[in-house]
Amino acid sequence: MDDVRERPLDVPHARALVERELAVNFPKCTLYRMIRDGRIDSMRLGNRILIPAAALREFLQRCLDGERY
């Protein structure tokens, strides 16, 4: 995940990165549900939902460690 900078990512970019890193299909609704449930940290900027890069790295690590999403 070297290309993730410290800037927050919007949901479509975060989803694409998760799919690439985990080599799985990751439905958009699943990502939104995890954000809503508080399993992935996020913030709102206007009508956009942004995911901090650190939160995305933490989520990916949990997945690689075997946690089911």
Biopython code that builds the backbone (N, CA, C, O; Angstrom):
import numpy as np
from Bio.PDB.StructureBuilder import StructureBuilder

atoms = [
    (1, "MET", "N", (0.831, -1.179, 0.000)),
    (1, "MET", "CA", (0.000, 0.000, 0.000)),
    (1, "MET", "C", (0.875, 1.242, 0.000)),
    (1, "MET", "O", (0.571, 2.214, 0.692)),
    (2, "ASP", "N", (1.931, 1.223, -0.749)),
    (2, "ASP", "CA", (2.875, 2.330, -0.767)),
    (2, "ASP", "C", (2.302, 3.605, -1.368)),
    (2, "ASP", "O", (2.766, 4.700, -1.051)),
    (3, "ASP", "N", (1.299, 3.476, -2.233)),
    (3, "ASP", "CA", (0.799, 4.647, -2.915)),
    (3, "ASP", "C", (-0.246, 5.423, -2.118)),
    (3, "ASP", "O", (-0.747, 6.444, -2.587)),
    (4, "VAL", "N", (-0.581, 4.949, -0.918)),
    (4, "VAL", "CA", (-1.543, 5.683, -0.096)),
    (4, "VAL", "C", (-0.802, 6.795, 0.633)),
    (4, "VAL", "O", (0.094, 6.551, 1.441)),
    (5, "ARG", "N", (-1.195, 7.996, 0.330)),
    (5, "ARG", "CA", (-0.601, 9.143, 1.002)),
    (5, "ARG", "C", (-1.351, 9.383, 2.302)),
    (5, "ARG", "O", (-2.300, 8.664, 2.613)),
    (6, "GLU", "N", (-0.949, 10.351, 3.036)),
    (6, "GLU", "CA", (-1.591, 10.630, 4.312)),
    (6, "GLU", "C", (-2.883, 11.424, 4.171)),
    (6, "GLU", "O", (-3.536, 11.722, 5.171)),
    (7, "ARG", "N", (-3.255, 11.765, 2.959)),
    (7, "ARG", "CA", (-4.511, 12.483, 2.781)),
    (7, "ARG", "C", (-5.671, 11.492, 2.805)),
    (7, "ARG", "O", (-5.512, 10.339, 2.403)),
    (8, "PRO", "N", (-6.830, 11.934, 3.273)),
    (8, "PRO", "CA", (-7.991, 11.041, 3.297)),
    (8, "PRO", "C", (-8.441, 10.681, 1.882)),
    (8, "PRO", "O", (-8.245, 11.448, 0.939)),
    (9, "LEU", "N", (-9.037, 9.521, 1.755)),
    (9, "LEU", "CA", (-9.549, 9.047, 0.472)),
    (9, "LEU", "C", (-11.071, 9.048, 0.500)),
    (9, "LEU", "O", (-11.681, 8.764, 1.531)),
    (10, "ASP", "N", (-11.680, 9.370, -0.635)),
    (10, "ASP", "CA", (-13.128, 9.249, -0.694)),
    (10, "ASP", "C", (-13.472, 7.767, -0.862)),
    (10, "ASP", "O", (-12.598, 6.944, -1.132)),
    (11, "VAL", "N", (-14.742, 7.443, -0.701)),
    (11, "VAL", "CA", (-15.165, 6.047, -0.690)),
    (11, "VAL", "C", (-14.821, 5.307, -1.989)),
    (11, "VAL", "O", (-14.311, 4.189, -1.911)),
    (12, "PRO", "N", (-15.073, 5.870, -3.178)),
    (12, "PRO", "CA", (-14.719, 5.115, -4.388)),
    (12, "PRO", "C", (-13.227, 4.788, -4.489)),
    (12, "PRO", "O", (-12.864, 3.688, -4.905)),
    (13, "HIS", "N", (-12.367, 5.726, -4.114)),
    (13, "HIS", "CA", (-10.927, 5.461, -4.170)),
    (13, "HIS", "C", (-10.501, 4.470, -3.090)),
    (13, "HIS", "O", (-9.650, 3.613, -3.331)),
    (14, "ALA", "N", (-11.090, 4.585, -1.903)),
    (14, "ALA", "CA", (-10.773, 3.645, -0.826)),
    (14, "ALA", "C", (-11.203, 2.233, -1.219)),
    (14, "ALA", "O", (-10.474, 1.269, -0.986)),
    (15, "ARG", "N", (-12.380, 2.118, -1.813)),
    (15, "ARG", "CA", (-12.880, 0.808, -2.237)),
    (15, "ARG", "C", (-11.967, 0.188, -3.294)),
    (15, "ARG", "O", (-11.660, -1.002, -3.226)),
    (16, "ALA", "N", (-11.536, 0.977, -4.259)),
    (16, "ALA", "CA", (-10.640, 0.475, -5.297)),
    (16, "ALA", "C", (-9.331, -0.014, -4.694)),
    (16, "ALA", "O", (-8.795, -1.042, -5.110)),
    (17, "LEU", "N", (-8.823, 0.718, -3.721)),
    (17, "LEU", "CA", (-7.573, 0.325, -3.074)),
    (17, "LEU", "C", (-7.747, -0.974, -2.293)),
    (17, "LEU", "O", (-6.886, -1.852, -2.346)),
    (18, "VAL", "N", (-8.860, -1.098, -1.569)),
    (18, "VAL", "CA", (-9.125, -2.331, -0.818)),
    (18, "VAL", "C", (-9.217, -3.510, -1.773)),
    (18, "VAL", "O", (-8.635, -4.565, -1.518)),
    (19, "GLU", "N", (-9.946, -3.339, -2.871)),
    (19, "GLU", "CA", (-10.063, -4.429, -3.841)),
    (19, "GLU", "C", (-8.708, -4.824, -4.411)),
    (19, "GLU", "O", (-8.430, -6.011, -4.587)),
    (20, "ARG", "N", (-7.872, -3.850, -4.699)),
    (20, "ARG", "CA", (-6.554, -4.143, -5.250)),
    (20, "ARG", "C", (-5.662, -4.834, -4.220)),
    (20, "ARG", "O", (-4.981, -5.805, -4.548)),
    (21, "GLU", "N", (-5.659, -4.349, -2.992)),
    (21, "GLU", "CA", (-4.772, -4.912, -1.964)),
    (21, "GLU", "C", (-5.202, -6.307, -1.524)),
    (21, "GLU", "O", (-4.361, -7.170, -1.272)),
    (22, "LEU", "N", (-6.518, -6.527, -1.431)),
    (22, "LEU", "CA", (-7.006, -7.814, -0.946)),
    (22, "LEU", "C", (-7.348, -8.777, -2.077)),
    (22, "LEU", "O", (-7.621, -9.951, -1.826)),
    (23, "ALA", "N", (-7.337, -8.300, -3.303)),
    (23, "ALA", "CA", (-7.658, -9.110, -4.485)),
    (23, "ALA", "C", (-9.028, -9.765, -4.350)),
    (23, "ALA", "O", (-9.196, -10.946, -4.653)),
    (24, "VAL", "N", (-9.999, -8.986, -3.894)),
    (24, "VAL", "CA", (-11.379, -9.466, -3.755)),
    (24, "VAL", "C", (-12.333, -8.396, -4.267)),
    (24, "VAL", "O", (-11.976, -7.224, -4.383)),
    (25, "ASN", "N", (-13.552, -8.827, -4.569)),
    (25, "ASN", "CA", (-14.603, -7.880, -4.877)),
    (25, "ASN", "C", (-15.117, -7.335, -3.547)),
    (25, "ASN", "O", (-15.504, -8.108, -2.671)),
    (26, "PHE", "N", (-15.126, -6.029, -3.391)),
    (26, "PHE", "CA", (-15.532, -5.409, -2.133)),
    (26, "PHE", "C", (-16.700, -4.472, -2.435)),
    (26, "PHE", "O", (-16.488, -3.355, -2.908)),
    (27, "PRO", "N", (-17.927, -4.913, -2.167)),
    (27, "PRO", "CA", (-19.095, -4.109, -2.512)),
    (27, "PRO", "C", (-19.109, -2.743, -1.819)),
    (27, "PRO", "O", (-18.719, -2.605, -0.659)),
    (28, "LYS", "N", (-19.564, -1.758, -2.559)),
    (28, "LYS", "CA", (-19.659, -0.398, -2.027)),
    (28, "LYS", "C", (-20.561, -0.359, -0.798)),
    (28, "LYS", "O", (-20.258, 0.339, 0.169)),
    (29, "CYS", "N", (-21.660, -1.096, -0.827)),
    (29, "CYS", "CA", (-22.586, -1.083, 0.306)),
    (29, "CYS", "C", (-21.925, -1.637, 1.572)),
    (29, "CYS", "O", (-22.247, -1.206, 2.680)),
    (30, "THR", "N", (-21.003, -2.590, 1.409)),
    (30, "THR", "CA", (-20.285, -3.141, 2.564)),
    (30, "THR", "C", (-19.394, -2.075, 3.193)),
    (30, "THR", "O", (-19.319, -1.966, 4.416)),
    (31, "LEU", "N", (-18.732, -1.302, 2.368)),
    (31, "LEU", "CA", (-17.870, -0.235, 2.883)),
    (31, "LEU", "C", (-18.694, 0.815, 3.618)),
    (31, "LEU", "O", (-18.322, 1.246, 4.710)),
    (32, "TYR", "N", (-19.805, 1.227, 3.029)),
    (32, "TYR", "CA", (-20.672, 2.201, 3.697)),
    (32, "TYR", "C", (-21.227, 1.648, 5.011)),
    (32, "TYR", "O", (-21.333, 2.387, 5.989)),
    (33, "ARG", "N", (-21.582, 0.360, 5.048)),
    (33, "ARG", "CA", (-22.093, -0.247, 6.277)),
    (33, "ARG", "C", (-21.018, -0.256, 7.364)),
    (33, "ARG", "O", (-21.303, 0.033, 8.527)),
    (34, "MET", "N", (-19.789, -0.586, 6.985)),
    (34, "MET", "CA", (-18.701, -0.609, 7.962)),
    (34, "MET", "C", (-18.413, 0.790, 8.500)),
    (34, "MET", "O", (-18.079, 0.948, 9.674)),
    (35, "ILE", "N", (-18.541, 1.792, 7.656)),
    (35, "ILE", "CA", (-18.381, 3.175, 8.105)),
    (35, "ILE", "C", (-19.502, 3.531, 9.071)),
    (35, "ILE", "O", (-19.259, 4.098, 10.136)),
    (36, "ARG", "N", (-20.731, 3.195, 8.691)),
    (36, "ARG", "CA", (-21.892, 3.501, 9.537)),
    (36, "ARG", "C", (-21.796, 2.816, 10.890)),
    (36, "ARG", "O", (-22.151, 3.400, 11.914)),
    (37, "ASP", "N", (-21.311, 1.568, 10.896)),
    (37, "ASP", "CA", (-21.195, 0.801, 12.138)),
    (37, "ASP", "C", (-19.983, 1.192, 12.979)),
    (37, "ASP", "O", (-19.828, 0.710, 14.102)),
    (38, "GLY", "N", (-19.123, 2.061, 12.448)),
    (38, "GLY", "CA", (-17.952, 2.510, 13.188)),
    (38, "GLY", "C", (-16.759, 1.570, 13.098)),
    (38, "GLY", "O", (-15.799, 1.725, 13.853)),
    (39, "ARG", "N", (-16.798, 0.600, 12.190)),
    (39, "ARG", "CA", (-15.686, -0.338, 12.058)),
    (39, "ARG", "C", (-14.537, 0.253, 11.256)),
    (39, "ARG", "O", (-13.411, -0.242, 11.319)),
    (40, "ILE", "N", (-14.821, 1.321, 10.494)),
    (40, "ILE", "CA", (-13.794, 2.070, 9.775)),
    (40, "ILE", "C", (-14.006, 3.540, 10.119)),
    (40, "ILE", "O", (-15.100, 4.074, 9.933)),
    (41, "ASP", "N", (-12.971, 4.185, 10.614)),
    (41, "ASP", "CA", (-13.071, 5.608, 10.929)),
    (41, "ASP", "C", (-13.290, 6.406, 9.655)),
    (41, "ASP", "O", (-12.758, 6.072, 8.596)),
    (42, "SER", "N", (-14.074, 7.456, 9.771)),
    (42, "SER", "CA", (-14.338, 8.309, 8.617)),
    (42, "SER", "C", (-14.674, 9.712, 9.096)),
    (42, "SER", "O", (-14.851, 9.958, 10.289)),
    (43, "MET", "N", (-14.757, 10.613, 8.146)),
    (43, "MET", "CA", (-15.155, 11.985, 8.450)),
    (43, "MET", "C", (-15.961, 12.514, 7.276)),
    (43, "MET", "O", (-15.839, 12.022, 6.154)),
    (44, "ARG", "N", (-16.768, 13.495, 7.536)),
    (44, "ARG", "CA", (-17.575, 14.118, 6.489)),
    (44, "ARG", "C", (-16.993, 15.471, 6.143)),
    (44, "ARG", "O", (-16.568, 16.232, 7.013)),
    (45, "LEU", "N", (-16.984, 15.750, 4.851)),
    (45, "LEU", "CA", (-16.587, 17.056, 4.347)),
    (45, "LEU", "C", (-17.668, 17.440, 3.342)),
    (45, "LEU", "O", (-17.648, 17.001, 2.192)),
    (46, "GLY", "N", (-18.604, 18.259, 3.787)),
    (46, "GLY", "CA", (-19.759, 18.553, 2.955)),
    (46, "GLY", "C", (-20.583, 17.288, 2.820)),
    (46, "GLY", "O", (-20.973, 16.691, 3.823)),
    (47, "ASN", "N", (-20.851, 16.873, 1.596)),
    (47, "ASN", "CA", (-21.604, 15.637, 1.391)),
    (47, "ASN", "C", (-20.701, 14.446, 1.095)),
    (47, "ASN", "O", (-21.193, 13.367, 0.765)),
    (48, "ARG", "N", (-19.395, 14.627, 1.207)),
    (48, "ARG", "CA", (-18.433, 13.550, 0.947)),
    (48, "ARG", "C", (-18.043, 12.846, 2.238)),
    (48, "ARG", "O", (-17.890, 13.478, 3.283)),
    (49, "ILE", "N", (-17.888, 11.553, 2.151)),
    (49, "ILE", "CA", (-17.357, 10.764, 3.259)),
    (49, "ILE", "C", (-15.903, 10.475, 2.920)),
    (49, "ILE", "O", (-15.598, 9.955, 1.847)),
    (50, "LEU", "N", (-15.007, 10.815, 3.843)),
    (50, "LEU", "CA", (-13.579, 10.595, 3.634)),
    (50, "LEU", "C", (-13.056, 9.624, 4.678)),
    (50, "LEU", "O", (-13.467, 9.647, 5.838)),
    (51, "ILE", "N", (-12.149, 8.778, 4.242)),
    (51, "ILE", "CA", (-11.529, 7.795, 5.126)),
    (51, "ILE", "C", (-10.059, 8.152, 5.263)),
    (51, "ILE", "O", (-9.335, 8.164, 4.267)),
    (52, "PRO", "N", (-9.598, 8.445, 6.484)),
    (52, "PRO", "CA", (-8.185, 8.751, 6.671)),
    (52, "PRO", "C", (-7.307, 7.572, 6.239)),
    (52, "PRO", "O", (-7.679, 6.412, 6.421)),
    (53, "ALA", "N", (-6.159, 7.877, 5.676)),
    (53, "ALA", "CA", (-5.248, 6.838, 5.191)),
    (53, "ALA", "C", (-4.861, 5.874, 6.310)),
    (53, "ALA", "O", (-4.754, 4.670, 6.079)),
    (54, "ALA", "N", (-4.652, 6.388, 7.508)),
    (54, "ALA", "CA", (-4.275, 5.522, 8.631)),
    (54, "ALA", "C", (-5.394, 4.543, 8.966)),
    (54, "ALA", "O", (-5.124, 3.383, 9.277)),
    (55, "ALA", "N", (-6.639, 4.988, 8.907)),
    (55, "ALA", "CA", (-7.775, 4.111, 9.184)),
    (55, "ALA", "C", (-7.889, 3.029, 8.116)),
    (55, "ALA", "O", (-8.220, 1.882, 8.416)),
    (56, "LEU", "N", (-7.614, 3.400, 6.871)),
    (56, "LEU", "CA", (-7.669, 2.420, 5.790)),
    (56, "LEU", "C", (-6.551, 1.385, 5.938)),
    (56, "LEU", "O", (-6.776, 0.195, 5.720)),
    (57, "ARG", "N", (-5.359, 1.831, 6.305)),
    (57, "ARG", "CA", (-4.245, 0.894, 6.539)),
    (57, "ARG", "C", (-4.589, -0.068, 7.673)),
    (57, "ARG", "O", (-4.324, -1.267, 7.580)),
    (58, "GLU", "N", (-5.184, 0.467, 8.749)),
    (58, "GLU", "CA", (-5.564, -0.369, 9.889)),
    (58, "GLU", "C", (-6.602, -1.421, 9.472)),
    (58, "GLU", "O", (-6.499, -2.586, 9.856)),
    (59, "PHE", "N", (-7.589, -1.007, 8.694)),
    (59, "PHE", "CA", (-8.607, -1.938, 8.216)),
    (59, "PHE", "C", (-7.981, -3.027, 7.351)),
    (59, "PHE", "O", (-8.284, -4.207, 7.529)),
    (60, "LEU", "N", (-7.119, -2.647, 6.425)),
    (60, "LEU", "CA", (-6.463, -3.638, 5.565)),
    (60, "LEU", "C", (-5.637, -4.617, 6.389)),
    (60, "LEU", "O", (-5.633, -5.814, 6.102)),
    (61, "GLN", "N", (-4.947, -4.133, 7.395)),
    (61, "GLN", "CA", (-4.152, -5.020, 8.237)),
    (61, "GLN", "C", (-5.034, -6.000, 8.987)),
    (61, "GLN", "O", (-4.691, -7.176, 9.114)),
    (62, "ARG", "N", (-6.175, -5.523, 9.488)),
    (62, "ARG", "CA", (-7.104, -6.427, 10.176)),
    (62, "ARG", "C", (-7.596, -7.509, 9.223)),
    (62, "ARG", "O", (-7.718, -8.670, 9.612)),
    (63, "CYS", "N", (-7.879, -7.138, 7.983)),
    (63, "CYS", "CA", (-8.316, -8.125, 6.985)),
    (63, "CYS", "C", (-7.218, -9.141, 6.708)),
    (63, "CYS", "O", (-7.476, -10.343, 6.644)),
    (64, "LEU", "N", (-5.996, -8.656, 6.545)),
    (64, "LEU", "CA", (-4.875, -9.558, 6.285)),
    (64, "LEU", "C", (-4.589, -10.470, 7.475)),
    (64, "LEU", "O", (-4.056, -11.568, 7.311)),
    (65, "ASP", "N", (-4.947, -10.007, 8.678)),
    (65, "ASP", "CA", (-4.769, -10.818, 9.880)),
    (65, "ASP", "C", (-5.891, -11.834, 10.064)),
    (65, "ASP", "O", (-5.858, -12.635, 10.998)),
    (66, "GLY", "N", (-6.880, -11.804, 9.179)),
    (66, "GLY", "CA", (-7.924, -12.827, 9.221)),
    (66, "GLY", "C", (-9.279, -12.350, 9.674)),
    (66, "GLY", "O", (-10.214, -13.150, 9.702)),
    (67, "GLU", "N", (-9.440, -11.093, 10.032)),
    (67, "GLU", "CA", (-10.760, -10.603, 10.453)),
    (67, "GLU", "C", (-11.694, -10.575, 9.245)),
    (67, "GLU", "O", (-11.319, -10.119, 8.164)),
    (68, "ARG", "N", (-12.885, -11.057, 9.441)),
    (68, "ARG", "CA", (-13.871, -11.037, 8.351)),
    (68, "ARG", "C", (-14.571, -9.692, 8.336)),
    (68, "ARG", "O", (-14.810, -9.090, 9.383)),
    (69, "TYR", "N", (-14.895, -9.234, 7.155)),
    (69, "TYR", "CA", (-15.625, -7.977, 7.038)),
    (69, "TYR", "C", (-17.010, -8.266, 6.703)),
    (69, "TYR", "O", (-17.814, -7.346, 6.555)),
]
sb = StructureBuilder()
sb.init_structure("model")
sb.init_model(0)
sb.init_chain("A")
sb.init_seg("    ")
for serial, (resi, resn, name, xyz) in enumerate(atoms, 1):
    if name == "N":
        sb.init_residue(resn, " ", resi, " ")
    sb.init_atom(name, np.array(xyz, "f"), 0.0, 1.0, " ", f" {name:<3s}", serial, name[0])
structure = sb.get_structure()
